[in-house]
Amino acid sequence: MKNGSGVWRLVVVVALVVGASGCAQTTVKPQYEQLTAGPVLRPERVFVYDFSITAADVSENQGFFMAVRNSLSDTTENERARAIGREVQARMAEELVAGIRDLGLPAQRVPPGPPLAPDAIAVAGLFLNVNEGNRLSRTVIGFGAGQSQVDTKVEVYAPSRSGPTSLLEFTTHADSGKSPGALVTGGAGAAASGGMTAGVAAANAGVSGVKGYRSQVEQMTFRSASQAVAYLSEYFARQGWIPAEKARQARTAGD
């Protein structure tokens, strides 16, 4: 009976970890869509520009332990912020290009500066908020403490005689959710696993969720790009640029 009780405690702990991790959100909020001019001709090319970001927009790990680590690092906080900025810029552009190509439109990442070609549309935007949060608080305390967050604004433009014309605007939001921490579930986890606490399990769950990414915000940028592509696919299908069956339903805020 003792072993059976331990198994049930482990099941409960795992359920808490998985259930709470599922509270992480990635949503789209529509802002504007041009409706008066009618459908736009199918573009021959889709130019994806790097989203704007500055060091002032990036906040990474503001807790005491991170401050100590930064003081021992060879890089300054601003340099670290710029590095994260480059990561999320690249991830957003690359995932948008890949996603749009999967929809059947020829997309390419382009540097800022060149004018928009007459047979192309532009996908551009900016990072409104990039916050890595406090990993210590998020892992040890859990349930929203140290939550990471990425917010973007996405804009689609078409060329016109008077310059680029806005076709579509929307925002995306992604966060890390409210993962349970060691202070909340550690006792049950330790009893169930014979030494592996629920805090460790929660941390492992968090690591597995971002496997292949160098930072938490880079993973959330990937999720943001996926939702952005879904929302773009709905617009592209309405314009007749892609078959309706290729459209994916985006998760809009409030769903």
N, C-alpha and C positions, 0 to 999 in steps of 0.2 A: 504493500500500500504506500510505503514511503516513496518508492521510485515512481509509482503512478502519480502521486501528488506532485512530485517534482516535474514530471512531464507536463502535467496540466498547467503548472505555474509557468513553464517555458512557453507553452502555447499562448497563454494570456499575454506574456511579455512581448512575444513576436507579433501578436495581433495589435498590441498597443503601438509598437514601433511602426508597423506597416500602415496601420490606420491613421496615425498622426502624420506620418510622412506624406500620406495622400492628400493632406490639406494644402500642399503646395499648389499655387495657382499660376496659370499662364493664360491670359485673356487678351482680347482685342476690343478696343472701343472706337467705333466709327466716329469720324469728325466731319468729313465733307466728301461729296461725290458730285461731279459735274453732270447735270441732267438736262440742261437746256439745249446743248449743241447737238444732241443725238450721238449715235455710236461713232467712235473714232476708228479710222482705218486700221486694220491689223498691222502692227509694227513689224518691220523686217528684223529689227534688233532691239534688245532691251539692255540699256546701260545701267549697271548697278554701281553707284558711287559709295565710297566709304562714308559712313555716318559721322557727323561732326561730334567731337568730344574734346574736352580740355582737362588738364590735371585738376582743375578746381571742381570738376563734376564727379571726380572719383574719390570714394572714401573706402579705405581698406583697413579693417581690423583696428579699431580705435581703443581697444582695451589695454590695460596696464601691461599684460604679458607681451602683447604685440609691440608696445612701445619699447620694452626692454630689448626685444629681438631686433627692432629697427635700429636701436642705438649701437648694436654690435654688427650691423650689416654694413657692407661696402656701398650700399645704395641709399640715397635719401628717400624720404617719404614721397616727394614729388616725382622722383625717378621711378619709384615703385608704382605710383599712380599712372604715370605715362606708359609703363610697361603693361599694366592691366588694360589701359585704354587701347593700346595697339592690339592686344589679344582680342578684345571684344569687337573692335573694328573689323579685324580680319575675319573673325568667326561669323559675324553678321553678314558681311559681303559674300563670303564663300558659300554660306548656307542658302542665302537668297538666290545666288547664281545657280547653284545646283538644283534648288527646288523649282525655279522658273523653267530651267531646261527640262526637268522631268515633266512639266506641264505641256511641253511641246513648243516653247518659244525660245529662240536663240538668245541667250543672255551672256553678258560678259562683264567682268569687273573693270572699271576704268578709273583713272586718276581724275581728281577735280581739275577744272580749267577749260578743257576743250568744249566748244559749243555743241549743242545737241543736234545731231544729224536729222534731216527732214524725214527719214524713214524709221526713226527710232523713238522710243519713249525712255524716260529716265525714272529710276527708282532711287530715291535719296532719303535723307532724314537726319535725325540727331538723337543722341542718347540724352534723355532728360534726367536720368538718375542711374548711377552705377554704384552700388553699395555692397561691398563684400561682407559687411556685418562683423560680428565678433565670434570667431569660431569657437573660442573657449566657452562663452556664454551659451552658444547654440547647442553645443554638445553636452555640457555638464548640467545646465539648468533646463534647457529645452522649452517646449511650448511657447515659442515665439521670441524668446530672448535671443538677441544677436541675429535677428532675421536678415538674410541677404535679399537684395532686390535689384532688378533691372527694369527701367522704363524707357521706351523709345517712341519717337514719332516718325511715322513712315509717310512719304509723299511720292506721288506719281505725277510726272509731267509729260506733256506732249509739246512738240514745237509748234509755233505759230508765227505769223508775220510780226507780231508785237513782242515776241519773246516766248519763253516757256509758259505754257498754260497749265494750271493745276487741274488734274483729273480726279484725284482721290487722295484723301488724307485720313489717317487713323493712328491710334496709339496702341502700344502693347505693354503689358505688365507681366512680369514674372517674379515670383518670390520663392523662398526656400521652405515656406510653410512652418508649421509648429511641430517640430520633431521632439519626441520625449527625450529627457536627459537622465544622467546617472542619478541625480539627486531625487528624481521622481520615482524611478523604477529599479534602482540598483539593487535593493534588497531582494526583491522577488527574482530578479535575473540571476543573482549570485546563488540563491537557493536552488534554482532550477538547473543551472548549468555547472554547478560545482566549481565556481571560481570565475567564470566569465559573466561579468555584470551586464545588466541591461544597458548601462551607459556605453560599455564597449560595443554591445550589439547595435545601439543606435549610431555610434560613430562609424561602425563598419557599414551600416546601411547607408549612411551619408556618403562614405567614400565610394561604395559601389555605385551609388546614384550618379556620381560625377566621374566615374572611371573614364580615362581617355581625355580629360580636360585638365588644364593646368590651374584653374581656379573655379570657385563656385559660380562666380558671375559669368564666366565663359560658358558653363553648362546652361545657365539660365538664358544667356544670349542665344544659344542654339535653340532652346525651346521657344523663345520669342520669334526667331526667324521662321521656325516651323509654322507657328500660328499666323505670322505675316504672310507666308506663302499660301496658306489656306484661304485667308481673306482675299488675297490677290487673285487666287484661282476663281473665286466666286465672281469677282469683277470681270476677269478675263472672259469667263463663260457668258456673262450677260452681254458683253460686247461682241460675242461670236468669234473671239480669237482662238478659243480652244473648245473642244467638244464638251458638252454639258457633263458627260460622265467622268471627265477628268477633274471636275471641281470638287473641292473638299470643304466641308463645313467648318468654319472657324468657330472657336468658342468665344462669344462676345461677353463682355462684362455684364454680370447679372444672370447669366444662364445657370 
